[in-house]
């Protein structure tokens, strides 16, 4: 799956924070998801989490697991630095 996805840098991801561009993206385990249509990510904020970031390390504190991202479209891979 992820081999077919385009790569984006952290800078590209950061601009999709719900403020700078109309898209709202988040990354998890190297995959970037478009959460623009989610009412829970309105304005780029979801509780204490902000869009435009890699949320991998923050997932352990969430009340849900990574399966919640199954309902969002994977649109890219986070370029390794």
N, C-alpha and C positions, 0 to 999 in steps of 0.2 A: 504494500500500500504506500508507505512513505517514500519509496524509491521514485515514484512517479510525480511527487509533489515538488513544486519549485522551492528553492531555498531563499530565506529572508534573513537579513541581519537583525541584531537586537535593535538597531536604530530604526529599521522599517517597522518592527513590532511596536516600538515605543510610540510611534506616531499614530498607531491605531488604538488610541487610549480613550476614545469617546469624546475627546475635546478637539484635537488637532485635525482629525480626518473623520468622515462619517462612519467608517468601519470601526468595529470594536473587536479586537483580537486578543487572545491570551494563548500562552504556550504551556504545554504540559509534556514532560518526558520527550522533548525535542520536536513535538508536533504542534503546529499553530492551528488554533480553532477560531472560526468566525462566530462570535457570540452576539453579533449585532441585533438579531431579532429576539433575543432573550429579554423579557421584562425585568429579570433579575440583574441584568448588567446595564440598565439604563444609565446614561451619562458616564459610562465607563467605570462604575463602582459597584461592587457586590459585597455588601457588609464592609469588612475592613480591607478588602482586596481591591486592587486597581488593575484595570485593563492595560494592555500594552506591555505586559511583563510575562516572565516565565514564572508560573505558579507552582512548579514542581515541589519546591521545598515547603511551600505553604499548605499543600494538600493534607499533610499529616495533622494539621490543626482544624481541618474542615469537618463538618458533621456528616459528610458524604465521602464516597470513595471516587476513584477515577472514572468509574462507569457513568457518572453524570455527563461526561464529555461525549459519550456515545451518541447523544442526540444532536450534537453540533457537527457542522461540516469541517473536516480537516482540510485546510487550504494551503498548507505549506509546511516546510521543515525549518526549524531554527538553525541557522548556520552556526557551526561550531567555531569558537574563537580560539 
